[in-house]
Amino acid sequence: MWVPPENRDPILQHAPTRKSLAVFGAVRVEDGRLVTRQAEVFDAASFQSFLKQLLRHLHNGRRMLVVLDNARYHHAANLQPWLWKHRHVLSLDFLPPYSPELNPVERVWKMTRHLCTHNRYSAQLEELTQAVFDQFHLWQKPNTELQSVCAII
């Protein structure tokens, strides 16, 4: 913001906050369909719930490969028995450390921030949450927008 030098700098009053929204997400790269799940916290239990949700989107007779970063809850010991039980349909592929740019869903988060948060004011977290989930709802069906953004060539 530019202010003429003869004027006093404006003071913006706002309530300090560190509220956030925890959302798991995955994109099926073949058709651009987005699957999301909101969670209270990121932990092994919420991650397992998200994986169960993903398995409901599995085509018959196919396997699912999920590309992940190296978050601690992705490697949790209490998650391992469930992963072993579903190893015939689900594989986890971990990216090298500090390389989020290789994960296709990171592009979706960036696009979501651009479409839903840039140049917009939300007085309450609920308003921001609604805008984000409205966008996610549009991407739940197969779409070329996410298909092209998440394309693996």
N, CA and C atoms as an extended XYZ file, in Angstrom:
459
Properties=species:S:1:pos:R:3:atomname:S:1:resname:S:1:resid:I:1 pbc="F F F"
N         0.850       -1.160        0.000 N   MET     1
C         0.000        0.000        0.000 CA  MET     1
C         0.902        1.231        0.000 C   MET     1
N         0.511        2.223       -0.778 N   TRP     2
C         1.276        3.466       -0.867 CA  TRP     2
C         0.517        4.558       -0.125 C   TRP     2
N         1.246        5.327        0.682 N   VAL     3
C         0.668        6.439        1.434 CA  VAL     3
C         1.528        7.657        1.164 C   VAL     3
N         0.920        8.822        0.809 N   PRO     4
C         1.719       10.030        0.584 CA  PRO     4
C         2.543       10.356        1.831 C   PRO     4
N         3.753       10.853        1.671 N   PRO     5
C         4.635       11.093        2.812 CA  PRO     5
C         4.093       12.110        3.814 C   PRO     5
N         3.238       13.027        3.379 N   GLU     6
C         2.707       14.021        4.317 CA  GLU     6
C         1.607       13.456        5.211 C   GLU     6
N         1.080       12.286        4.881 N   ASN     7
C         0.045       11.646        5.703 CA  ASN     7
C         0.676       10.684        6.696 C   ASN     7
N        -0.028       10.497        7.795 N   ARG     8
C         0.432        9.497        8.766 CA  ARG     8
C         0.126        8.108        8.224 C   ARG     8
N         0.955        7.181        8.561 N   ASP     9
C         0.717        5.802        8.138 CA  ASP     9
C        -0.574        5.301        8.766 C   ASP     9
N        -1.422        4.640        7.972 N   PRO    10
C        -2.667        4.117        8.529 CA  PRO    10
C        -2.381        2.956        9.473 C   PRO    10
N        -3.260        2.794       10.430 N   ILE    11
C        -3.145        1.689       11.379 CA  ILE    11
C        -4.307        0.749       11.117 C   ILE    11
N        -3.974       -0.479       10.893 N   LEU    12
C        -4.986       -1.495       10.630 CA  LEU    12
C        -5.239       -2.281       11.904 C   LEU    12
N        -6.479       -2.235       12.387 N   GLN    13
C        -6.854       -2.984       13.582 CA  GLN    13
C        -7.299       -4.384       13.171 C   GLN    13
N        -6.746       -5.376       13.797 N   HIS    14
C        -7.194       -6.741       13.537 CA  HIS    14
C        -6.907       -7.590       14.763 C   HIS    14
N        -7.660       -8.634       14.866 N   ALA    15
C        -7.464       -9.545       15.989 CA  ALA    15
C        -6.398      -10.565       15.604 C   ALA    15
N        -5.357      -10.691       16.397 N   PRO    16
C        -4.331      -11.680       16.067 CA  PRO    16
C        -4.901      -13.090       16.187 C   PRO    16
N        -4.555      -13.910       15.224 N   THR    17
C        -5.077      -15.276       15.244 CA  THR    17
C        -4.100      -16.233       14.582 C   THR    17
N        -4.125      -17.446       15.000 N   ARG    18
C        -3.309      -18.504       14.399 CA  ARG    18
C        -4.203      -19.703       14.084 C   ARG    18
N        -5.446      -19.438       13.739 N   LYS    19
C        -6.365      -20.516       13.414 CA  LYS    19
C        -5.981      -21.117       12.076 C   LYS    19
N        -6.255      -22.404       11.934 N   SER    20
C        -5.927      -23.074       10.686 CA  SER    20
C        -6.962      -24.151       10.399 C   SER    20
N        -6.834      -24.723        9.252 N   LEU    21
C        -7.748      -25.737        8.776 CA  LEU    21
C        -6.923      -26.943        8.353 C   LEU    21
N        -7.236      -28.120        8.868 N   ALA    22
C        -6.512      -29.337        8.517 CA  ALA    22
C        -7.335      -30.116        7.498 C   ALA    22
N        -6.767      -30.283        6.305 N   VAL    23
C        -7.471      -30.991        5.235 CA  VAL    23
C        -6.510      -31.971        4.575 C   VAL    23
N        -6.932      -33.219        4.482 N   PHE    24
C        -6.217      -34.210        3.686 CA  PHE    24
C        -6.791      -34.142        2.282 C   PHE    24
N        -5.964      -34.383        1.278 N   GLY    25
C        -6.470      -34.364       -0.085 CA  GLY    25
C        -5.653      -35.228       -1.006 C   GLY    25
N        -6.322      -35.732       -2.032 N   ALA    26
C        -5.665      -36.528       -3.066 CA  ALA    26
C        -6.380      -36.281       -4.385 C   ALA    26
N        -5.612      -36.308       -5.462 N   VAL    27
C        -6.159      -36.134       -6.800 CA  VAL    27
C        -5.892      -37.399       -7.590 C   VAL    27
N        -6.941      -37.917       -8.223 N   ARG    28
C        -6.743      -39.036       -9.145 CA  ARG    28
C        -6.264      -38.424      -10.449 C   ARG    28
N        -5.009      -38.667      -10.782 N   VAL    29
C        -4.382      -37.971      -11.902 CA  VAL    29
C        -4.986      -38.354      -13.249 C   VAL    29
N        -5.626      -39.509      -13.352 N   GLU    30
C        -6.184      -39.900      -14.648 CA  GLU    30
C        -7.390      -39.053      -15.052 C   GLU    30
N        -8.153      -38.519      -14.093 N   ASP    31
C        -9.320      -37.726      -14.468 CA  ASP    31
C        -9.459      -36.414      -13.688 C   ASP    31
N        -8.560      -36.122      -12.767 N   GLY    32
C        -8.582      -34.859      -12.038 CA  GLY    32
C        -9.565      -34.789      -10.893 C   GLY    32
N       -10.116      -35.916      -10.476 N   ARG    33
C       -11.085      -35.909       -9.372 CA  ARG    33
C       -10.349      -35.694       -8.044 C   ARG    33
N       -10.884      -34.773       -7.230 N   LEU    34
C       -10.298      -34.455       -5.930 CA  LEU    34
C       -11.097      -35.124       -4.821 C   LEU    34
N       -10.387      -35.731       -3.883 N   VAL    35
C       -10.996      -36.309       -2.690 CA  VAL    35
C       -10.370      -35.598       -1.496 C   VAL    35
N       -11.204      -35.038       -0.620 N   THR    36
C       -10.700      -34.328        0.555 CA  THR    36
C       -11.383      -34.834        1.811 C   THR    36
N       -10.723      -34.579        2.927 N   ARG    37
C       -11.294      -34.914        4.230 CA  ARG    37
C       -10.759      -33.910        5.243 C   ARG    37
N       -11.666      -33.223        5.918 N   GLN    38
C       -11.266      -32.288        6.961 CA  GLN    38
C       -11.025      -33.067        8.246 C   GLN    38
N       -10.027      -32.649        8.996 N   ALA    39
C        -9.678      -33.309       10.255 CA  ALA    39
C        -9.416      -32.256       11.316 C   ALA    39
N        -9.561      -32.648       12.563 N   GLU    40
C        -9.234      -31.744       13.670 CA  GLU    40
C        -7.727      -31.527       13.743 C   GLU    40
N        -6.978      -32.619       13.585 N   VAL    41
C        -5.511      -32.578       13.618 CA  VAL    41
C        -4.982      -33.575       12.600 C   VAL    41
N        -3.732      -33.380       12.214 N   PHE    42
C        -3.053      -34.361       11.378 CA  PHE    42
C        -2.401      -35.381       12.296 C   PHE    42
N        -2.891      -36.591       12.299 N   ASP    43
C        -2.280      -37.670       13.065 CA  ASP    43
C        -2.556      -38.991       12.354 C   ASP    43
N        -2.040      -40.083       12.908 N   ALA    44
C        -2.176      -41.393       12.269 CA  ALA    44
C        -3.632      -41.813       12.135 C   ALA    44
N        -4.443      -41.543       13.142 N   ALA    45
C        -5.853      -41.949       13.097 CA  ALA    45
C        -6.613      -41.192       12.003 C   ALA    45
N        -6.406      -39.880       11.910 N   SER    46
C        -7.102      -39.113       10.880 CA  SER    46
C        -6.580      -39.469        9.487 C   SER    46
N        -5.289      -39.776        9.377 N   PHE    47
C        -4.725      -40.197        8.103 CA  PHE    47
C        -5.309      -41.547        7.676 C   PHE    47
N        -5.460      -42.462        8.612 N   GLN    48
C        -6.053      -43.769        8.305 CA  GLN    48
C        -7.504      -43.592        7.845 C   GLN    48
N        -8.243      -42.703        8.476 N   SER    49
C        -9.621      -42.423        8.049 CA  SER    49
C        -9.653      -41.895        6.618 C   SER    49
N        -8.684      -41.049        6.291 N   PHE    50
C        -8.613      -40.525        4.932 CA  PHE    50
C        -8.285      -41.644        3.936 C   PHE    50
N        -7.361      -42.525        4.291 N   LEU    51
C        -7.031      -43.638        3.400 CA  LEU    51
C        -8.236      -44.548        3.186 C   LEU    51
N        -9.018      -44.781        4.224 N   LYS    52
C       -10.246      -45.579        4.080 CA  LYS    52
C       -11.198      -44.898        3.091 C   LYS    52
N       -11.305      -43.587        3.193 N   GLN    53
C       -12.150      -42.849        2.264 CA  GLN    53
C       -11.631      -42.988        0.840 C   GLN    53
N       -10.314      -42.919        0.668 N   LEU    54
C        -9.729      -43.078       -0.664 CA  LEU    54
C       -10.037      -44.452       -1.245 C   LEU    54
N        -9.965      -45.480       -0.423 N   LEU    55
C       -10.209      -46.835       -0.919 CA  LEU    55
C       -11.634      -47.001       -1.438 C   LEU    55
N       -12.567      -46.218       -0.953 N   ARG    56
C       -13.937      -46.288       -1.471 CA  ARG    56
C       -14.016      -45.794       -2.919 C   ARG    56
N       -13.005      -45.053       -3.374 N   HIS    57
C       -12.964      -44.541       -4.748 CA  HIS    57
C       -12.168      -45.452       -5.675 C   HIS    57
N       -11.750      -46.572       -5.186 N   LEU    58
C       -10.918      -47.498       -5.957 CA  LEU    58
C       -11.756      -48.222       -7.002 C   LEU    58
N       -11.246      -48.279       -8.233 N   HIS    59
C       -11.908      -49.047       -9.288 CA  HIS    59
C       -11.676      -50.532       -9.036 C   HIS    59
N       -12.628      -51.347       -9.414 N   ASN    60
C       -12.510      -52.797       -9.212 CA  ASN    60
C       -11.268      -53.357       -9.892 C   ASN    60
N       -10.549      -54.184       -9.144 N   GLY    61
C        -9.379      -54.848       -9.688 CA  GLY    61
C        -8.157      -53.979       -9.880 C   GLY    61
N        -8.192      -52.749       -9.434 N   ARG    62
C        -7.047      -51.851       -9.607 CA  ARG    62
C        -6.351      -51.643       -8.271 C   ARG    62
N        -5.117      -51.184       -8.357 N   ARG    63
C        -4.343      -50.822       -7.174 CA  ARG    63
C        -4.281      -49.298       -7.094 C   ARG    63
N        -4.028      -48.809       -5.888 N   MET    64
C        -3.919      -47.367       -5.678 CA  MET    64
C        -2.518      -47.060       -5.152 C   MET    64
N        -1.884      -46.090       -5.780 N   LEU    65
C        -0.580      -45.606       -5.345 CA  LEU    65
C        -0.786      -44.188       -4.836 C   LEU    65
N        -0.436      -43.953       -3.575 N   VAL    66
C        -0.593      -42.640       -2.967 CA  VAL    66
C         0.795      -42.042       -2.757 C   VAL    66
N         1.014      -40.866       -3.342 N   VAL    67
C         2.290      -40.161       -3.211 CA  VAL    67
C         2.202      -39.264       -1.985 C   VAL    67
N         3.193      -39.393       -1.092 N   LEU    68
C         3.159      -38.694        0.194 CA  LEU    68
C         4.486      -38.020        0.496 C   LEU    68
N         4.403      -37.019        1.376 N   ASP    69
C         5.631      -36.480        1.944 CA  ASP    69
C         6.010      -37.372        3.132 C   ASP    69
N         6.963      -36.970        3.896 N   ASN    70
C         7.455      -37.809        4.996 CA  ASN    70
C         6.981      -37.323        6.362 C   ASN    70
N         5.724      -36.912        6.451 N   ALA    71
C         5.181      -36.508        7.745 CA  ALA    71
C         5.227      -37.691        8.710 C   ALA    71
N         5.413      -37.408        9.970 N   ARG    72
C         5.565      -38.480       10.966 CA  ARG    72
C         4.358      -39.397       11.017 C   ARG    72
N         3.162      -38.841       10.894 N   TYR    73
C         1.963      -39.671       11.001 CA  TYR    73
C         1.802      -40.603        9.799 C   TYR    73
N         2.491      -40.344        8.680 N   HIS    74
C         2.460      -41.276        7.549 CA  HIS    74
C         3.218      -42.562        7.858 C   HIS    74
N         4.143      -42.493        8.806 N   HIS    75
C         4.978      -43.638        9.165 CA  HIS    75
C         4.619      -44.211       10.531 C   HIS    75
N         3.527      -43.810       11.118 N   ALA    76
C         3.187      -44.197       12.494 CA  ALA    76
C         3.098      -45.712       12.642 C   ALA    76
N         3.592      -46.202       13.762 N   ALA    77
C         3.603      -47.646       14.024 CA  ALA    77
C         2.190      -48.218       14.112 C   ALA    77
N         1.254      -47.476       14.689 N   ASN    78
C        -0.105      -48.010       14.813 CA  ASN    78
C        -0.856      -48.028       13.476 C   ASN    78
N        -0.309      -47.429       12.441 N   LEU    79
C        -0.888      -47.461       11.108 CA  LEU    79
C        -0.412      -48.672       10.304 C   LEU    79
N         0.735      -49.211       10.658 N   GLN    80
C         1.360      -50.278        9.880 CA  GLN    80
C         0.503      -51.541        9.740 C   GLN    80
N        -0.146      -52.043       10.791 N   PRO    81
C        -0.980      -53.242       10.606 CA  PRO    81
C        -2.107      -53.028        9.587 C   PRO    81
N        -2.730      -51.867        9.607 N   TRP    82
C        -3.797      -51.583        8.652 CA  TRP    82
C        -3.237      -51.513        7.227 C   TRP    82
N        -2.068      -50.872        7.063 N   LEU    83
C        -1.436      -50.806        5.741 CA  LEU    83
C        -1.064      -52.193        5.242 C   LEU    83
N        -0.568      -53.045        6.127 N   TRP    84
C        -0.201      -54.405        5.749 CA  TRP    84
C        -1.434      -55.185        5.287 C   TRP    84
N        -2.534      -55.000        5.968 N   LYS    85
C        -3.781      -55.684        5.627 CA  LYS    85
C        -4.283      -55.272        4.236 C   LYS    85
N        -4.020      -54.024        3.839 N   HIS    86
C        -4.506      -53.505        2.556 CA  HIS    86
C        -3.399      -53.397        1.499 C   HIS    86
N        -2.289      -54.076        1.707 N   ARG    87
C        -1.142      -53.958        0.810 CA  ARG    87
C        -1.441      -54.422       -0.618 C   ARG    87
N        -2.435      -55.288       -0.808 N   HIS    88
C        -2.768      -55.785       -2.139 CA  HIS    88
C        -3.500      -54.742       -2.995 C   HIS    88
N        -4.039      -53.696       -2.373 N   VAL    89
C        -4.754      -52.658       -3.134 CA  VAL    89
C        -4.181      -51.264       -2.925 C   VAL    89
N        -3.344      -51.077       -1.916 N   LEU    90
C        -2.853      -49.741       -1.572 CA  LEU    90
C        -1.347      -49.752       -1.351 C   LEU    90
N        -0.663      -48.841       -2.045 N   SER    91
C         0.777      -48.658       -1.855 CA  SER    91
C         1.044      -47.192       -1.555 C   SER    91
N         1.951      -46.942       -0.634 N   LEU    92
C         2.368      -45.581       -0.310 CA  LEU    92
C         3.752      -45.355       -0.897 C   LEU    92
N         3.925      -44.264       -1.591 N   ASP    93
C         5.205      -43.909       -2.192 CA  ASP    93
C         5.648      -42.593       -1.566 C   ASP    93
N         6.757      -42.628       -0.841 N   PHE    94
C         7.235      -41.449       -0.121 CA  PHE    94
C         8.229      -40.658       -0.961 C   PHE    94
N         8.004      -39.371       -0.999 N   LEU    95
C         8.888      -38.469       -1.724 CA  LEU    95
C        10.168      -38.246       -0.932 C   LEU    95
N        11.223      -37.808       -1.598 N   PRO    96
C        12.434      -37.448       -0.864 CA  PRO    96
C        12.138      -36.295        0.092 C   PRO    96
N        12.890      -36.182        1.183 N   PRO    97
C        12.661      -35.068        2.126 CA  PRO    97
C        12.792      -33.707        1.443 C   PRO    97
N        12.001      -32.763        1.913 N   TYR    98
C        12.040      -31.372        1.467 CA  TYR    98
C        11.823      -31.216       -0.047 C   TYR    98
N        10.868      -31.969       -0.584 N   SER    99
C        10.590      -31.852       -2.017 CA  SER    99
C         9.081      -31.819       -2.288 C   SER    99
N         8.360      -30.885       -1.664 N   PRO   100
C         6.910      -30.852       -1.859 CA  PRO   100
C         6.501      -30.550       -3.293 C   PRO   100
N         7.393      -29.944       -4.071 N   GLU   101
C         7.047      -29.609       -5.447 CA  GLU   101
C         6.816      -30.851       -6.310 C   GLU   101
N         7.255      -32.015       -5.834 N   LEU   102
C         7.044      -33.252       -6.578 CA  LEU   102
C         5.673      -33.871       -6.320 C   LEU   102
N         4.970      -33.398       -5.318 N   ASN   103
C         3.669      -33.969       -4.965 CA  ASN   103
C         2.564      -33.224       -5.724 C   ASN   103
N         1.817      -33.921       -6.595 N   PRO   104
C         0.779      -33.242       -7.386 CA  PRO   104
C        -0.265      -32.498       -6.549 C   PRO   104
N        -0.615      -33.001       -5.371 N   VAL   105
C        -1.658      -32.330       -4.593 CA  VAL   105
C        -1.191      -30.974       -4.065 C   VAL   105
N         0.103      -30.753       -3.960 N   GLU   106
C         0.610      -29.445       -3.534 CA  GLU   106
C         0.222      -28.361       -4.541 C   GLU   106
N         0.131      -28.730       -5.814 N   ARG   107
C        -0.305      -27.782       -6.842 CA  ARG   107
C        -1.776      -27.414       -6.638 C   ARG   107
N        -2.552      -28.380       -6.161 N   VAL   108
C        -3.969      -28.127       -5.884 CA  VAL   108
C        -4.092      -27.148       -4.717 C   VAL   108
N        -3.300      -27.351       -3.662 N   TRP   109
C        -3.359      -26.430       -2.516 CA  TRP   109
C        -2.992      -25.019       -2.956 C   TRP   109
N        -1.975      -24.905       -3.802 N   LYS   110
C        -1.556      -23.584       -4.279 CA  LYS   110
C        -2.665      -22.929       -5.099 C   LYS   110
N        -3.298      -23.692       -5.987 N   MET   111
C        -4.389      -23.154       -6.794 CA  MET   111
C        -5.571      -22.771       -5.910 C   MET   111
N        -5.843      -23.562       -4.887 N   THR   112
C        -6.942      -23.256       -3.964 CA  THR   112
C        -6.689      -21.942       -3.244 C   THR   112
N        -5.469      -21.766       -2.741 N   ARG   113
C        -5.141      -20.492       -2.080 CA  ARG   113
C        -5.317      -19.322       -3.043 C   ARG   113
N        -4.863      -19.505       -4.270 N   HIS   114
C        -4.983      -18.429       -5.260 CA  HIS   114
C        -6.450      -18.089       -5.531 C   HIS   114
N        -7.284      -19.111       -5.705 N   LEU   115
C        -8.691      -18.882       -6.049 CA  LEU   115
C        -9.546      -18.445       -4.864 C   LEU   115
N        -9.207      -18.892       -3.655 N   CYS   116
C       -10.110      -18.698       -2.512 CA  CYS   116
C        -9.625      -17.707       -1.464 C   CYS   116
N        -8.334      -17.409       -1.431 N   THR   117
C        -7.847      -16.551       -0.357 CA  THR   117
C        -7.181      -15.268       -0.836 C   THR   117
N        -6.608      -15.257       -2.021 N   HIS   118
C        -5.905      -14.066       -2.477 CA  HIS   118
C        -6.887      -12.927       -2.748 C   HIS   118
N        -6.551      -11.752       -2.249 N   ASN   119
C        -7.356      -10.536       -2.418 CA  ASN   119
C        -8.779      -10.684       -1.895 C   ASN   119
N        -8.930      -11.471       -0.847 N   ARG   120
C       -10.235      -11.653       -0.222 CA  ARG   120
C       -10.080      -11.504        1.285 C   ARG   120
N       -11.085      -10.904        1.884 N   TYR   121
C       -11.082      -10.747        3.330 CA  TYR   121
C       -12.157      -11.651        3.912 C   TYR   121
N       -11.783      -12.422        4.909 N   SER   122
C       -12.730      -13.261        5.634 CA  SER   122
C       -12.655      -12.873        7.098 C   SER   122
N       -13.751      -12.359        7.625 N   ALA   123
C       -13.767      -11.929        9.022 CA  ALA   123
C       -13.690      -13.119        9.970 C   ALA   123
N       -14.225      -14.239        9.560 N   GLN   124
C       -14.251      -15.440       10.398 CA  GLN   124
C       -13.630      -16.602        9.627 C   GLN   124
N       -13.037      -17.517       10.357 N   LEU   125
C       -12.461      -18.710        9.737 CA  LEU   125
C       -13.537      -19.507        8.997 C   LEU   125
N       -14.762      -19.474        9.488 N   GLU   126
C       -15.849      -20.225        8.859 CA  GLU   126
C       -16.115      -19.731        7.432 C   GLU   126
N       -15.988      -18.431        7.200 N   GLU   127
C       -16.178      -17.880        5.857 CA  GLU   127
C       -15.108      -18.399        4.907 C   GLU   127
N       -13.878      -18.410        5.368 N   LEU   128
C       -12.778      -18.924        4.567 CA  LEU   128
C       -12.959      -20.420        4.310 C   LEU   128
N       -13.339      -21.152        5.350 N   THR   129
C       -13.572      -22.586        5.217 CA  THR   129
C       -14.644      -22.863        4.176 C   THR   129
N       -15.718      -22.098        4.202 N   GLN   130
C       -16.806      -22.288        3.238 CA  GLN   130
C       -16.330      -22.040        1.813 C   GLN   130
N       -15.544      -20.984        1.612 N   ALA   131
C       -15.028      -20.680        0.276 CA  ALA   131
C       -14.132      -21.804       -0.238 C   ALA   131
N       -13.283      -22.315        0.632 N   VAL   132
C       -12.372      -23.393        0.241 CA  VAL   132
C       -13.154      -24.663       -0.098 C   VAL   132
N       -14.107      -25.028        0.750 N   PHE   133
C       -14.854      -26.257        0.497 CA  PHE   133
C       -15.830      -26.121       -0.671 C   PHE   133
N       -16.284      -24.922       -0.971 N   ASP   134
C       -17.079      -24.726       -2.191 CA  ASP   134
C       -16.230      -25.031       -3.418 C   ASP   134
N       -14.970      -24.595       -3.386 N   GLN   135
C       -14.064      -24.884       -4.493 CA  GLN   135
C       -13.775      -26.382       -4.564 C   GLN   135
N       -13.527      -27.012       -3.428 N   PHE   136
C       -13.291      -28.459       -3.409 CA  PHE   136
C       -14.477      -29.221       -3.983 C   PHE   136
N       -15.685      -28.750       -3.675 N   HIS   137
C       -16.891      -29.414       -4.170 CA  HIS   137
C       -16.931      -29.405       -5.702 C   HIS   137
N       -16.496      -28.303       -6.313 N   LEU   138
C       -16.453      -28.227       -7.777 CA  LEU   138
C       -15.481      -29.240       -8.363 C   LEU   138
N       -14.434      -29.549       -7.630 N   TRP   139
C       -13.391      -30.450       -8.117 CA  TRP   139
C       -13.641      -31.914       -7.749 C   TRP   139
N       -14.759      -32.231       -7.106 N   GLN   140
C       -15.034      -33.620       -6.735 CA  GLN   140
C       -15.379      -34.486       -7.936 C   GLN   140
N       -15.863      -33.867       -8.984 N   LYS   141
C       -16.184      -34.589      -10.206 CA  LYS   141
C       -14.955      -34.555      -11.104 C   LYS   141
N       -14.831      -35.511      -12.029 N   PRO   142
C       -13.701      -35.458      -12.962 CA  PRO   142
C       -13.656      -34.108      -13.674 C   PRO   142
N       -12.454      -33.534      -13.751 N   ASN   143
C       -12.310      -32.235      -14.392 CA  ASN   143
C       -10.936      -32.098      -15.023 C   ASN   143
N       -10.906      -31.382      -16.131 N   THR   144
C        -9.651      -31.225      -16.867 CA  THR   144
C        -8.714      -30.236      -16.189 C   THR   144
N        -9.252      -29.330      -15.372 N   GLU   145
C        -8.415      -28.330      -14.704 CA  GLU   145
C        -7.389      -29.010      -13.789 C   GLU   145
N        -7.864      -29.860      -12.873 N   LEU   146
C        -6.930      -30.552      -11.982 CA  LEU   146
C        -6.151      -31.631      -12.711 C   LEU   146
N        -6.760      -32.215      -13.726 N   GLN   147
C        -6.059      -33.240      -14.494 CA  GLN   147
C        -4.810      -32.656      -15.127 C   GLN   147
N        -4.916      -31.444      -15.669 N   SER   148
C        -3.752      -30.829      -16.307 CA  SER   148
C        -2.749      -30.310      -15.284 C   SER   148
N        -3.246      -29.770      -14.165 N   VAL   149
C        -2.355      -29.240      -13.127 CA  VAL   149
C        -1.553      -30.362      -12.474 C   VAL   149
N        -2.157      -31.518      -12.319 N   CYS   150
C        -1.517      -32.638      -11.617 CA  CYS   150
C        -0.931      -33.670      -12.554 C   CYS   150
N        -0.877      -33.373      -13.855 N   ALA   151
C        -0.378      -34.344      -14.821 CA  ALA   151
C         1.047      -34.743      -14.504 C   ALA   151
N         1.274      -36.028      -14.582 N   ILE   152
C         2.628      -36.567      -14.384 CA  ILE   152
C         3.121      -37.010      -15.753 C   ILE   152
N         4.108      -36.311      -16.223 N   ILE   153
C         4.609      -36.599      -17.580 CA  ILE   153
C         5.940      -37.298      -17.495 C   ILE   153
